[in-house]
Amino acid sequence: MTEVAKKFMEEAFLLPREDRAELVDKLLGSLNVPVSEEMDRIWSKEAEKRVKEYEEGKIKAIDGEQVFREIRSKL
């Protein structure tokens, strides 16, 4: 990763959650990778599975800020 990209990432982590989500959406869209219906179906099924496991108490949620702290500590 270039120094410019590293600086950009550091600045991006300071943004509010909603702004980060929008930024990620725009960056992913800029890759021009077509999303297949099959991939949408697979991710939808995975999301439904995770929600069910959460509701059944099989998994627990982790606060987004904690997740980002852990990611930043590994960079």
PyMOL Python script that loads the backbone (N, CA, C, O; Angstrom):
from pymol import cmd

cmd.read_pdbstr("""\
ATOM      1  N   MET A   1       0.855  -1.171   0.000  1.00  0.00           N
ATOM      2  CA  MET A   1       0.000   0.000   0.000  1.00  0.00           C
ATOM      3  C   MET A   1       0.902   1.234   0.000  1.00  0.00           C
ATOM      4  O   MET A   1       1.886   1.294   0.736  1.00  0.00           O
ATOM      5  N   THR A   2       0.558   2.206  -0.825  1.00  0.00           N
ATOM      6  CA  THR A   2       1.365   3.421  -0.902  1.00  0.00           C
ATOM      7  C   THR A   2       1.168   4.279   0.340  1.00  0.00           C
ATOM      8  O   THR A   2       0.209   4.094   1.089  1.00  0.00           O
ATOM      9  N   GLU A   3       2.075   5.206   0.549  1.00  0.00           N
ATOM     10  CA  GLU A   3       1.952   6.127   1.689  1.00  0.00           C
ATOM     11  C   GLU A   3       0.690   6.972   1.565  1.00  0.00           C
ATOM     12  O   GLU A   3       0.021   7.247   2.561  1.00  0.00           O
ATOM     13  N   VAL A   4       0.365   7.382   0.344  1.00  0.00           N
ATOM     14  CA  VAL A   4      -0.859   8.174   0.123  1.00  0.00           C
ATOM     15  C   VAL A   4      -2.079   7.357   0.539  1.00  0.00           C
ATOM     16  O   VAL A   4      -2.978   7.871   1.205  1.00  0.00           O
ATOM     17  N   ALA A   5      -2.110   6.088   0.146  1.00  0.00           N
ATOM     18  CA  ALA A   5      -3.237   5.227   0.500  1.00  0.00           C
ATOM     19  C   ALA A   5      -3.314   5.012   2.010  1.00  0.00           C
ATOM     20  O   ALA A   5      -4.405   5.003   2.581  1.00  0.00           O
ATOM     21  N   LYS A   6      -2.164   4.838   2.656  1.00  0.00           N
ATOM     22  CA  LYS A   6      -2.144   4.669   4.113  1.00  0.00           C
ATOM     23  C   LYS A   6      -2.695   5.907   4.811  1.00  0.00           C
ATOM     24  O   LYS A   6      -3.480   5.794   5.752  1.00  0.00           O
ATOM     25  N   LYS A   7      -2.285   7.085   4.352  1.00  0.00           N
ATOM     26  CA  LYS A   7      -2.766   8.340   4.938  1.00  0.00           C
ATOM     27  C   LYS A   7      -4.275   8.470   4.724  1.00  0.00           C
ATOM     28  O   LYS A   7      -5.005   8.870   5.630  1.00  0.00           O
ATOM     29  N   PHE A   8      -4.732   8.128   3.521  1.00  0.00           N
ATOM     30  CA  PHE A   8      -6.156   8.177   3.210  1.00  0.00           C
ATOM     31  C   PHE A   8      -6.934   7.264   4.156  1.00  0.00           C
ATOM     32  O   PHE A   8      -7.984   7.647   4.671  1.00  0.00           O
ATOM     33  N   MET A   9      -6.415   6.051   4.382  1.00  0.00           N
ATOM     34  CA  MET A   9      -7.081   5.104   5.261  1.00  0.00           C
ATOM     35  C   MET A   9      -7.136   5.631   6.696  1.00  0.00           C
ATOM     36  O   MET A   9      -8.164   5.509   7.362  1.00  0.00           O
ATOM     37  N   GLU A  10      -6.046   6.210   7.168  1.00  0.00           N
ATOM     38  CA  GLU A  10      -6.028   6.780   8.518  1.00  0.00           C
ATOM     39  C   GLU A  10      -7.095   7.857   8.658  1.00  0.00           C
ATOM     40  O   GLU A  10      -7.812   7.907   9.658  1.00  0.00           O
ATOM     41  N   GLU A  11      -7.195   8.718   7.650  1.00  0.00           N
ATOM     42  CA  GLU A  11      -8.199   9.783   7.676  1.00  0.00           C
ATOM     43  C   GLU A  11      -9.610   9.195   7.601  1.00  0.00           C
ATOM     44  O   GLU A  11     -10.525   9.681   8.266  1.00  0.00           O
ATOM     45  N   ALA A  12      -9.781   8.156   6.797  1.00  0.00           N
ATOM     46  CA  ALA A  12     -11.099   7.545   6.638  1.00  0.00           C
ATOM     47  C   ALA A  12     -11.599   6.962   7.958  1.00  0.00           C
ATOM     48  O   ALA A  12     -12.793   7.029   8.250  1.00  0.00           O
ATOM     49  N   PHE A  13     -10.699   6.393   8.757  1.00  0.00           N
ATOM     50  CA  PHE A  13     -11.105   5.824  10.044  1.00  0.00           C
ATOM     51  C   PHE A  13     -11.619   6.893  11.009  1.00  0.00           C
ATOM     52  O   PHE A  13     -12.314   6.569  11.972  1.00  0.00           O
ATOM     53  N   LEU A  14     -11.291   8.141  10.766  1.00  0.00           N
ATOM     54  CA  LEU A  14     -11.752   9.226  11.632  1.00  0.00           C
ATOM     55  C   LEU A  14     -13.158   9.697  11.276  1.00  0.00           C
ATOM     56  O   LEU A  14     -13.778  10.434  12.043  1.00  0.00           O
ATOM     57  N   LEU A  15     -13.659   9.279  10.126  1.00  0.00           N
ATOM     58  CA  LEU A  15     -14.988   9.693   9.678  1.00  0.00           C
ATOM     59  C   LEU A  15     -16.076   9.009  10.494  1.00  0.00           C
ATOM     60  O   LEU A  15     -15.854   7.934  11.052  1.00  0.00           O
ATOM     61  N   PRO A  16     -17.253   9.629  10.565  1.00  0.00           N
ATOM     62  CA  PRO A  16     -18.388   8.963  11.209  1.00  0.00           C
ATOM     63  C   PRO A  16     -18.744   7.673  10.454  1.00  0.00           C
ATOM     64  O   PRO A  16     -18.446   7.541   9.267  1.00  0.00           O
ATOM     65  N   ARG A  17     -19.362   6.759  11.131  1.00  0.00           N
ATOM     66  CA  ARG A  17     -19.712   5.454  10.564  1.00  0.00           C
ATOM     67  C   ARG A  17     -20.463   5.574   9.235  1.00  0.00           C
ATOM     68  O   ARG A  17     -20.142   4.866   8.280  1.00  0.00           O
ATOM     69  N   GLU A  18     -21.451   6.458   9.166  1.00  0.00           N
ATOM     70  CA  GLU A  18     -22.248   6.602   7.949  1.00  0.00           C
ATOM     71  C   GLU A  18     -21.388   7.060   6.775  1.00  0.00           C
ATOM     72  O   GLU A  18     -21.557   6.579   5.654  1.00  0.00           O
ATOM     73  N   ASP A  19     -20.471   7.984   7.028  1.00  0.00           N
ATOM     74  CA  ASP A  19     -19.581   8.463   5.970  1.00  0.00           C
ATOM     75  C   ASP A  19     -18.630   7.360   5.516  1.00  0.00           C
ATOM     76  O   ASP A  19     -18.343   7.235   4.326  1.00  0.00           O
ATOM     77  N   ARG A  20     -18.143   6.564   6.462  1.00  0.00           N
ATOM     78  CA  ARG A  20     -17.260   5.448   6.091  1.00  0.00           C
ATOM     79  C   ARG A  20     -18.001   4.445   5.217  1.00  0.00           C
ATOM     80  O   ARG A  20     -17.454   3.941   4.235  1.00  0.00           O
ATOM     81  N   ALA A  21     -19.246   4.159   5.580  1.00  0.00           N
ATOM     82  CA  ALA A  21     -20.039   3.205   4.800  1.00  0.00           C
ATOM     83  C   ALA A  21     -20.255   3.720   3.382  1.00  0.00           C
ATOM     84  O   ALA A  21     -20.134   2.963   2.418  1.00  0.00           O
ATOM     85  N   GLU A  22     -20.571   5.000   3.254  1.00  0.00           N
ATOM     86  CA  GLU A  22     -20.771   5.575   1.920  1.00  0.00           C
ATOM     87  C   GLU A  22     -19.471   5.550   1.122  1.00  0.00           C
ATOM     88  O   GLU A  22     -19.477   5.260  -0.074  1.00  0.00           O
ATOM     89  N   LEU A  23     -18.367   5.852   1.780  1.00  0.00           N
ATOM     90  CA  LEU A  23     -17.062   5.833   1.118  1.00  0.00           C
ATOM     91  C   LEU A  23     -16.733   4.425   0.619  1.00  0.00           C
ATOM     92  O   LEU A  23     -16.281   4.256  -0.514  1.00  0.00           O
ATOM     93  N   VAL A  24     -16.956   3.429   1.452  1.00  0.00           N
ATOM     94  CA  VAL A  24     -16.705   2.041   1.052  1.00  0.00           C
ATOM     95  C   VAL A  24     -17.566   1.676  -0.149  1.00  0.00           C
ATOM     96  O   VAL A  24     -17.088   1.050  -1.094  1.00  0.00           O
ATOM     97  N   ASP A  25     -18.830   2.065  -0.111  1.00  0.00           N
ATOM     98  CA  ASP A  25     -19.736   1.770  -1.215  1.00  0.00           C
ATOM     99  C   ASP A  25     -19.219   2.373  -2.521  1.00  0.00           C
ATOM    100  O   ASP A  25     -19.221   1.714  -3.560  1.00  0.00           O
ATOM    101  N   LYS A  26     -18.781   3.619  -2.460  1.00  0.00           N
ATOM    102  CA  LYS A  26     -18.280   4.293  -3.664  1.00  0.00           C
ATOM    103  C   LYS A  26     -16.969   3.668  -4.142  1.00  0.00           C
ATOM    104  O   LYS A  26     -16.769   3.499  -5.345  1.00  0.00           O
ATOM    105  N   LEU A  27     -16.076   3.325  -3.215  1.00  0.00           N
ATOM    106  CA  LEU A  27     -14.811   2.691  -3.606  1.00  0.00           C
ATOM    107  C   LEU A  27     -15.054   1.330  -4.259  1.00  0.00           C
ATOM    108  O   LEU A  27     -14.455   1.012  -5.286  1.00  0.00           O
ATOM    109  N   LEU A  28     -15.927   0.538  -3.663  1.00  0.00           N
ATOM    110  CA  LEU A  28     -16.228  -0.766  -4.258  1.00  0.00           C
ATOM    111  C   LEU A  28     -16.867  -0.605  -5.630  1.00  0.00           C
ATOM    112  O   LEU A  28     -16.563  -1.356  -6.557  1.00  0.00           O
ATOM    113  N   GLY A  29     -17.752   0.373  -5.755  1.00  0.00           N
ATOM    114  CA  GLY A  29     -18.386   0.635  -7.045  1.00  0.00           C
ATOM    115  C   GLY A  29     -17.384   1.050  -8.102  1.00  0.00           C
ATOM    116  O   GLY A  29     -17.582   0.786  -9.288  1.00  0.00           O
ATOM    117  N   SER A  30     -16.307   1.699  -7.679  1.00  0.00           N
ATOM    118  CA  SER A  30     -15.305   2.166  -8.636  1.00  0.00           C
ATOM    119  C   SER A  30     -14.479   1.022  -9.221  1.00  0.00           C
ATOM    120  O   SER A  30     -13.771   1.216 -10.210  1.00  0.00           O
ATOM    121  N   LEU A  31     -14.558  -0.153  -8.631  1.00  0.00           N
ATOM    122  CA  LEU A  31     -13.803  -1.297  -9.137  1.00  0.00           C
ATOM    123  C   LEU A  31     -14.437  -1.905 -10.387  1.00  0.00           C
ATOM    124  O   LEU A  31     -13.820  -2.714 -11.079  1.00  0.00           O
ATOM    125  N   ASN A  32     -15.667  -1.505 -10.663  1.00  0.00           N
ATOM    126  CA  ASN A  32     -16.383  -1.991 -11.847  1.00  0.00           C
ATOM    127  C   ASN A  32     -16.446  -3.511 -11.921  1.00  0.00           C
ATOM    128  O   ASN A  32     -16.332  -4.101 -12.995  1.00  0.00           O
ATOM    129  N   VAL A  33     -16.628  -4.125 -10.770  1.00  0.00           N
ATOM    130  CA  VAL A  33     -16.771  -5.578 -10.724  1.00  0.00           C
ATOM    131  C   VAL A  33     -18.264  -5.892 -10.721  1.00  0.00           C
ATOM    132  O   VAL A  33     -18.983  -5.511  -9.797  1.00  0.00           O
ATOM    133  N   PRO A  34     -18.721  -6.584 -11.748  1.00  0.00           N
ATOM    134  CA  PRO A  34     -20.154  -6.883 -11.790  1.00  0.00           C
ATOM    135  C   PRO A  34     -20.549  -7.815 -10.644  1.00  0.00           C
ATOM    136  O   PRO A  34     -19.833  -8.763 -10.321  1.00  0.00           O
ATOM    137  N   VAL A  35     -21.681  -7.530 -10.049  1.00  0.00           N
ATOM    138  CA  VAL A  35     -22.194  -8.365  -8.966  1.00  0.00           C
ATOM    139  C   VAL A  35     -23.175  -9.351  -9.585  1.00  0.00           C
ATOM    140  O   VAL A  35     -24.140  -8.954 -10.238  1.00  0.00           O
ATOM    141  N   SER A  36     -22.927 -10.603  -9.378  1.00  0.00           N
ATOM    142  CA  SER A  36     -23.797 -11.618  -9.972  1.00  0.00           C
ATOM    143  C   SER A  36     -24.987 -11.895  -9.065  1.00  0.00           C
ATOM    144  O   SER A  36     -24.927 -11.712  -7.849  1.00  0.00           O
ATOM    145  N   GLU A  37     -26.054 -12.335  -9.683  1.00  0.00           N
ATOM    146  CA  GLU A  37     -27.232 -12.711  -8.904  1.00  0.00           C
ATOM    147  C   GLU A  37     -26.896 -13.873  -7.978  1.00  0.00           C
ATOM    148  O   GLU A  37     -27.418 -13.962  -6.867  1.00  0.00           O
ATOM    149  N   GLU A  38     -26.030 -14.756  -8.438  1.00  0.00           N
ATOM    150  CA  GLU A  38     -25.622 -15.904  -7.617  1.00  0.00           C
ATOM    151  C   GLU A  38     -24.891 -15.430  -6.363  1.00  0.00           C
ATOM    152  O   GLU A  38     -25.136 -15.938  -5.269  1.00  0.00           O
ATOM    153  N   MET A  39     -23.997 -14.461  -6.520  1.00  0.00           N
ATOM    154  CA  MET A  39     -23.264 -13.936  -5.369  1.00  0.00           C
ATOM    155  C   MET A  39     -24.224 -13.240  -4.405  1.00  0.00           C
ATOM    156  O   MET A  39     -24.101 -13.393  -3.189  1.00  0.00           O
ATOM    157  N   ASP A  40     -25.175 -12.480  -4.937  1.00  0.00           N
ATOM    158  CA  ASP A  40     -26.186 -11.850  -4.085  1.00  0.00           C
ATOM    159  C   ASP A  40     -26.961 -12.905  -3.300  1.00  0.00           C
ATOM    160  O   ASP A  40     -27.218 -12.735  -2.108  1.00  0.00           O
ATOM    161  N   ARG A  41     -27.330 -13.994  -3.970  1.00  0.00           N
ATOM    162  CA  ARG A  41     -28.087 -15.062  -3.319  1.00  0.00           C
ATOM    163  C   ARG A  41     -27.260 -15.704  -2.202  1.00  0.00           C
ATOM    164  O   ARG A  41     -27.776 -15.966  -1.115  1.00  0.00           O
ATOM    165  N   ILE A  42     -25.988 -15.953  -2.470  1.00  0.00           N
ATOM    166  CA  ILE A  42     -25.106 -16.573  -1.471  1.00  0.00           C
ATOM    167  C   ILE A  42     -24.970 -15.673  -0.244  1.00  0.00           C
ATOM    168  O   ILE A  42     -25.082 -16.147   0.886  1.00  0.00           O
ATOM    169  N   TRP A  43     -24.730 -14.379  -0.461  1.00  0.00           N
ATOM    170  CA  TRP A  43     -24.564 -13.464   0.671  1.00  0.00           C
ATOM    171  C   TRP A  43     -25.869 -13.267   1.436  1.00  0.00           C
ATOM    172  O   TRP A  43     -25.866 -13.127   2.659  1.00  0.00           O
ATOM    173  N   SER A  44     -26.984 -13.258   0.707  1.00  0.00           N
ATOM    174  CA  SER A  44     -28.279 -13.122   1.369  1.00  0.00           C
ATOM    175  C   SER A  44     -28.530 -14.316   2.289  1.00  0.00           C
ATOM    176  O   SER A  44     -28.992 -14.153   3.419  1.00  0.00           O
ATOM    177  N   LYS A  45     -28.223 -15.509   1.798  1.00  0.00           N
ATOM    178  CA  LYS A  45     -28.385 -16.722   2.606  1.00  0.00           C
ATOM    179  C   LYS A  45     -27.476 -16.679   3.833  1.00  0.00           C
ATOM    180  O   LYS A  45     -27.894 -17.046   4.931  1.00  0.00           O
ATOM    181  N   GLU A  46     -26.238 -16.233   3.648  1.00  0.00           N
ATOM    182  CA  GLU A  46     -25.292 -16.129   4.769  1.00  0.00           C
ATOM    183  C   GLU A  46     -25.791 -15.127   5.811  1.00  0.00           C
ATOM    184  O   GLU A  46     -25.712 -15.380   7.013  1.00  0.00           O
ATOM    185  N   ALA A  47     -26.306 -13.989   5.342  1.00  0.00           N
ATOM    186  CA  ALA A  47     -26.818 -12.970   6.266  1.00  0.00           C
ATOM    187  C   ALA A  47     -27.991 -13.518   7.073  1.00  0.00           C
ATOM    188  O   ALA A  47     -28.068 -13.309   8.284  1.00  0.00           O
ATOM    189  N   GLU A  48     -28.901 -14.218   6.404  1.00  0.00           N
ATOM    190  CA  GLU A  48     -30.045 -14.808   7.098  1.00  0.00           C
ATOM    191  C   GLU A  48     -29.587 -15.820   8.150  1.00  0.00           C
ATOM    192  O   GLU A  48     -30.139 -15.874   9.248  1.00  0.00           O
ATOM    193  N   LYS A  49     -28.575 -16.620   7.808  1.00  0.00           N
ATOM    194  CA  LYS A  49     -28.026 -17.610   8.744  1.00  0.00           C
ATOM    195  C   LYS A  49     -27.449 -16.918   9.979  1.00  0.00           C
ATOM    196  O   LYS A  49     -27.672 -17.354  11.109  1.00  0.00           O
ATOM    197  N   ARG A  50     -26.713 -15.842   9.752  1.00  0.00           N
ATOM    198  CA  ARG A  50     -26.085 -15.133  10.873  1.00  0.00           C
ATOM    199  C   ARG A  50     -27.128 -14.477  11.771  1.00  0.00           C
ATOM    200  O   ARG A  50     -26.991 -14.501  12.994  1.00  0.00           O
ATOM    201  N   VAL A  51     -28.165 -13.895  11.182  1.00  0.00           N
ATOM    202  CA  VAL A  51     -29.233 -13.288  11.985  1.00  0.00           C
ATOM    203  C   VAL A  51     -29.899 -14.360  12.842  1.00  0.00           C
ATOM    204  O   VAL A  51     -30.141 -14.146  14.030  1.00  0.00           O
ATOM    205  N   LYS A  52     -30.196 -15.508  12.244  1.00  0.00           N
ATOM    206  CA  LYS A  52     -30.829 -16.605  12.985  1.00  0.00           C
ATOM    207  C   LYS A  52     -29.941 -17.057  14.146  1.00  0.00           C
ATOM    208  O   LYS A  52     -30.423 -17.240  15.264  1.00  0.00           O
ATOM    209  N   GLU A  53     -28.648 -17.235  13.881  1.00  0.00           N
ATOM    210  CA  GLU A  53     -27.720 -17.654  14.937  1.00  0.00           C
ATOM    211  C   GLU A  53     -27.648 -16.616  16.053  1.00  0.00           C
ATOM    212  O   GLU A  53     -27.561 -16.972  17.228  1.00  0.00           O
ATOM    213  N   TYR A  54     -27.685 -15.342  15.694  1.00  0.00           N
ATOM    214  CA  TYR A  54     -27.660 -14.276  16.699  1.00  0.00           C
ATOM    215  C   TYR A  54     -28.928 -14.336  17.549  1.00  0.00           C
ATOM    216  O   TYR A  54     -28.868 -14.279  18.777  1.00  0.00           O
ATOM    217  N   GLU A  55     -30.075 -14.452  16.879  1.00  0.00           N
ATOM    218  CA  GLU A  55     -31.349 -14.488  17.599  1.00  0.00           C
ATOM    219  C   GLU A  55     -31.458 -15.709  18.508  1.00  0.00           C
ATOM    220  O   GLU A  55     -32.120 -15.655  19.545  1.00  0.00           O
ATOM    221  N   GLU A  56     -30.815 -16.801  18.127  1.00  0.00           N
ATOM    222  CA  GLU A  56     -30.834 -18.019  18.938  1.00  0.00           C
ATOM    223  C   GLU A  56     -29.760 -18.013  20.024  1.00  0.00           C
ATOM    224  O   GLU A  56     -29.662 -18.957  20.809  1.00  0.00           O
ATOM    225  N   GLY A  57     -28.955 -16.949  20.070  1.00  0.00           N
ATOM    226  CA  GLY A  57     -27.916 -16.836  21.083  1.00  0.00           C
ATOM    227  C   GLY A  57     -26.669 -17.665  20.797  1.00  0.00           C
ATOM    228  O   GLY A  57     -25.830 -17.849  21.678  1.00  0.00           O
ATOM    229  N   LYS A  58     -26.544 -18.162  19.576  1.00  0.00           N
ATOM    230  CA  LYS A  58     -25.377 -18.976  19.218  1.00  0.00           C
ATOM    231  C   LYS A  58     -24.144 -18.122  18.944  1.00  0.00           C
ATOM    232  O   LYS A  58     -23.013 -18.583  19.096  1.00  0.00           O
ATOM    233  N   ILE A  59     -24.366 -16.899  18.546  1.00  0.00           N
ATOM    234  CA  ILE A  59     -23.260 -15.963  18.318  1.00  0.00           C
ATOM    235  C   ILE A  59     -23.612 -14.642  18.974  1.00  0.00           C
ATOM    236  O   ILE A  59     -24.783 -14.371  19.241  1.00  0.00           O
ATOM    237  N   LYS A  60     -22.609 -13.819  19.235  1.00  0.00           N
ATOM    238  CA  LYS A  60     -22.871 -12.519  19.838  1.00  0.00           C
ATOM    239  C   LYS A  60     -22.378 -11.423  18.898  1.00  0.00           C
ATOM    240  O   LYS A  60     -21.476 -11.629  18.086  1.00  0.00           O
ATOM    241  N   ALA A  61     -22.986 -10.275  19.032  1.00  0.00           N
ATOM    242  CA  ALA A  61     -22.601  -9.127  18.216  1.00  0.00           C
ATOM    243  C   ALA A  61     -21.400  -8.436  18.851  1.00  0.00           C
ATOM    244  O   ALA A  61     -21.236  -8.440  20.071  1.00  0.00           O
ATOM    245  N   ILE A  62     -20.574  -7.852  18.014  1.00  0.00           N
ATOM    246  CA  ILE A  62     -19.436  -7.066  18.481  1.00  0.00           C
ATOM    247  C   ILE A  62     -19.625  -5.644  17.977  1.00  0.00           C
ATOM    248  O   ILE A  62     -19.906  -5.430  16.798  1.00  0.00           O
ATOM    249  N   ASP A  63     -19.473  -4.679  18.865  1.00  0.00           N
ATOM    250  CA  ASP A  63     -19.623  -3.275  18.511  1.00  0.00           C
ATOM    251  C   ASP A  63     -18.681  -2.913  17.364  1.00  0.00           C
ATOM    252  O   ASP A  63     -17.505  -3.275  17.380  1.00  0.00           O
ATOM    253  N   GLY A  64     -19.202  -2.203  16.377  1.00  0.00           N
ATOM    254  CA  GLY A  64     -18.407  -1.821  15.213  1.00  0.00           C
ATOM    255  C   GLY A  64     -17.148  -1.062  15.565  1.00  0.00           C
ATOM    256  O   GLY A  64     -16.101  -1.284  14.957  1.00  0.00           O
ATOM    257  N   GLU A  65     -17.233  -0.171  16.534  1.00  0.00           N
ATOM    258  CA  GLU A  65     -16.051   0.596  16.931  1.00  0.00           C
ATOM    259  C   GLU A  65     -14.962  -0.322  17.476  1.00  0.00           C
ATOM    260  O   GLU A  65     -13.776  -0.102  17.230  1.00  0.00           O
ATOM    261  N   GLN A  66     -15.372  -1.357  18.221  1.00  0.00           N
ATOM    262  CA  GLN A  66     -14.398  -2.325  18.735  1.00  0.00           C
ATOM    263  C   GLN A  66     -13.735  -3.068  17.576  1.00  0.00           C
ATOM    264  O   GLN A  66     -12.523  -3.279  17.581  1.00  0.00           O
ATOM    265  N   VAL A  67     -14.528  -3.459  16.591  1.00  0.00           N
ATOM    266  CA  VAL A  67     -13.982  -4.155  15.422  1.00  0.00           C
ATOM    267  C   VAL A  67     -12.940  -3.289  14.730  1.00  0.00           C
ATOM    268  O   VAL A  67     -11.853  -3.764  14.401  1.00  0.00           O
ATOM    269  N   PHE A  68     -13.269  -2.008  14.506  1.00  0.00           N
ATOM    270  CA  PHE A  68     -12.333  -1.113  13.828  1.00  0.00           C
ATOM    271  C   PHE A  68     -11.074  -0.879  14.664  1.00  0.00           C
ATOM    272  O   PHE A  68      -9.981  -0.761  14.110  1.00  0.00           O
ATOM    273  N   ARG A  69     -11.216  -0.809  16.000  1.00  0.00           N
ATOM    274  CA  ARG A  69     -10.032  -0.667  16.858  1.00  0.00           C
ATOM    275  C   ARG A  69      -9.106  -1.866  16.686  1.00  0.00           C
ATOM    276  O   ARG A  69      -7.889  -1.714  16.576  1.00  0.00           O
ATOM    277  N   GLU A  70      -9.692  -3.051  16.664  1.00  0.00           N
ATOM    278  CA  GLU A  70      -8.883  -4.261  16.502  1.00  0.00           C
ATOM    279  C   GLU A  70      -8.198  -4.293  15.136  1.00  0.00           C
ATOM    280  O   GLU A  70      -7.038  -4.691  15.031  1.00  0.00           O
ATOM    281  N   ILE A  71      -8.906  -3.880  14.107  1.00  0.00           N
ATOM    282  CA  ILE A  71      -8.312  -3.841  12.767  1.00  0.00           C
ATOM    283  C   ILE A  71      -7.157  -2.851  12.739  1.00  0.00           C
ATOM    284  O   ILE A  71      -6.075  -3.163  12.243  1.00  0.00           O
ATOM    285  N   ARG A  72      -7.393  -1.646  13.278  1.00  0.00           N
ATOM    286  CA  ARG A  72      -6.336  -0.618  13.274  1.00  0.00           C
ATOM    287  C   ARG A  72      -5.107  -1.087  14.046  1.00  0.00           C
ATOM    288  O   ARG A  72      -3.978  -0.783  13.662  1.00  0.00           O
ATOM    289  N   SER A  73      -5.323  -1.823  15.129  1.00  0.00           N
ATOM    290  CA  SER A  73      -4.180  -2.273  15.935  1.00  0.00           C
ATOM    291  C   SER A  73      -3.328  -3.296  15.191  1.00  0.00           C
ATOM    292  O   SER A  73      -2.162  -3.496  15.530  1.00  0.00           O
ATOM    293  N   LYS A  74      -3.898  -3.941  14.184  1.00  0.00           N
ATOM    294  CA  LYS A  74      -3.166  -4.952  13.419  1.00  0.00           C
ATOM    295  C   LYS A  74      -2.488  -4.376  12.180  1.00  0.00           C
ATOM    296  O   LYS A  74      -1.706  -5.062  11.520  1.00  0.00           O
ATOM    297  N   LEU A  75      -2.786  -3.123  11.867  1.00  0.00           N
ATOM    298  CA  LEU A  75      -2.180  -2.514  10.671  1.00  0.00           C
ATOM    299  C   LEU A  75      -0.811  -1.955  10.955  1.00  0.00           C
ATOM    300  O   LEU A  75      -0.168  -1.411  10.058  1.00  0.00           O
TER     301      LEU A  75
END
""", "prot")
cmd.dss("prot")
cmd.show_as("cartoon", "prot")
cmd.util.cbc("prot")
cmd.orient("prot")
